[in-house]
Amino acid sequence: MAIKFQYNKTSLGELGKQLKMRQKALPTIKSKESALRTEVKRAKDAAGELRRRLDALRAEYDYMTALWGEFDPGLLTVKGVDLRMSKIAGVNVPVLGAVDFEEKDYDLFSSPVWYADGIALLKEVAQAGIESEVYMRRMEVLDHARKKTTQKVNLYEKVQIPGYETAILKIRRFLEDEENLSKSAQKIVKSKHEQQEPEAV
């Protein structure tokens, strides 16, 4: 990215401000990137743990496959999911509150004995599945924000800060050269005046 500038003191001052602003912001952005990296790893680990738990629960569910044919699927439904947003390092991420289940009454005497265990298992499977999805979404949001922050760190570190430093150096050299030329011109004019004065006398 080429930084546009003019060879004058106003441009030098403006570039200096831009450089200082980026140099001050860089540590903050780096710490945000580090925090996001940690949170992405934490969310990934939590999602992996929930996936393993979900797989174990599904294996338990599959173990009872022969019995599920008798089960009335209308006995248990997910009534609502309390999903809130929370900020982590300035990024809005989903946080799962409570999962609200609606359980219909069934006849304890005429229904199979395992219904209570089946309903408890279905609740666990649904809860783990919903938690897993929320953590996967959380991980995606955090990872996207981390990538954007990393891009900004790289932009500042590798492009903009060196670009501003180079531009400032060029302007300073130009102004110094201009000042040296001006002084040289003044000396030449002065020496010519001095040479002309003795001739005039």
HELIX and SHEET records of a PDB file:
HELIX    1   1 LYS A    9  TYR A   63  1                                  55    
HELIX    2   2 THR A   65  TRP A   68  1                                   4    
HELIX    3   3 PRO A   73  LEU A   75  5                                   3    
HELIX    4   4 TYR A  115  ASN A  154  1                                  40    
HELIX    5   5 LEU A  155  GLN A  160  3                                   6    
HELIX    6   6 ILE A  161  ALA A  200  1                                  40    
SHEET    1   A 2 LEU A  76  ILE A  88  0                                        
SHEET    2   A 2 VAL A  91  GLU A 103 -1                                        
END                                                                             
